[in-house]
Amino acid sequence: MNDPEFDLPPHAPPEVIAEWNDLADGVCRELARAGLPARRGDLDGGSQTGPGAEVHVDPMADGGVYVDWEAGAELRTPALELFAKGIDYADPPPVVRHHRNVHAFMRDALTGILASAGFQVEEPDPHTHGSAVHVKGRRP
């Protein structure tokens, strides 16, 4: 039997990943300056959880720096439990709707705060990155 081969995209060069790491650290600093909790989720191996901005570097060649909002467990847990059971997407339960809305509002807030701090930001493909914000770099 042959081993299956996966056509994974290549990683970005080490110097590009180093630039993205510096950018991600700067994003964390700016969000903290604005009063928001922020952490590098890619560096803690997912061991730290909690509400706030989760910043990570996607090392794939077309990756970069992404920031997503993590709601508190009191909102996140019941929403995800209901979602896992299956919901009517046209009329989701209030806690699922609220959880979704919080993520949308925080995406807008993160986008505005980071743009104000001098970062180039955009909304990435939601199917790939959910409600995350893509930080492309610093504005010149």
N, C-alpha and C positions, 0 to 999 in steps of 0.2 A: 504494500500500500504506500502510495506517495504522500509525503507531507504536504499539506496545503500551503500555498504561497500567498502571502498577503501583499497587495500593492499599496504600501503605506507611503504617504508623502515624505520627502526627505526633511531632515532637521535643518534649521537655519545654521549658518556658519557660527562657530564659537564667538567670534567678535560681535556678531549681530545679537546673539543671545546675551552677551555681556552688556551691550547697550540697552537691551530690553530690561535686564535686571536693574540697571541704574535708573531707568525710567520708572519701573515699578516701585522702587524705593522712594523716588521723588513723589510719586502719586500718593503713597502712604503718608509721607511727611505733610503734603499739602492738605490731605483730608483730615489729618490729625490737627493741623493748624486751624482748620475750619470747625473743629469740635466734634468730628465724627470718628468713632472707633474704626480703625483700619488695620488689617494684618495681611501678610503675604501667605496666602493659603497654599501656594505651591512649595513653600519652604518648610511648613510645619507638617507636611505629609497628611493633612486632613485631621490631625490629632486635636487641633484647637477649633472649637466651634463656638458660636455665640453671635449675637446680633452685631451688625456693622458691615463695613465694606470689606469684601474679600478680594484681594488683588492677586493676580497670578500671571505668569508668563507662559504662553503657549509656544513651545520650542519648535513647532513645525515651521517649514520655510515660509508659509503664508500666515503664520501666527502673529504673535505680538503680545501686548499687555492688555489685559481685560480686567474690568472691575464689576463685581456684582454685589448686590445687597443681600445680606442674610438677615431675615426677620428673626425675632426672638422665638424661643421654643414654644412659648404659650400660644403663639399664632401659627407658627410653622407646623408643629406636630399634628394638631387636629385637621388642618387644611390638607396636609399630605396624606394622612390616614383616609380621609374621605375621598381624595383624588384617587388613591390606590384601589378603593372599592369600586370606583366607577361613578361618574357623575353625568348629569345632563349638562353638556357644554352650553346649551342655549339658555339655561337657567340654573347656574351653579348655586350650591348652598352658600349662605351669607359668609361663612368663614373662608371658603375657597375664593369667593369674589373679593373679599377684603384682602386676603393674602396676595392675590394677583394685582389688585390695585396698589397696594403698598409697594410692590416691586416696580410697577410702572411709575409711580410718583418718585420713588427713590432713584430710578434710572434717570429721570428728568433732572432731579436735584444733583446727582453726581455729575451728569453732563454739564450742567450750568456751573457748578463749583469748579470743576476741573478746567473748563474753558476760561473762566474768570482768572484762574491761577496761571494761565498761559499754555495750557496743553491743547493739542489738536485732538479732538474727540469725534467719534461717530458712532452711530448705532449699527452694530454688525447684524448679520443674518440671524434672525431670531430662532430659526430651526437648528442652527449650530450652536449659538451662544446664549439662547434664552433672553433674559432681560439685562444682560451685561452691556457695559459701555466699552468700546474699543478705544484705547489711548494710542494714537498713532505717533506721537512725539510731542516736542515742545514747539510752539509757534516761533518763527524767526523774529 
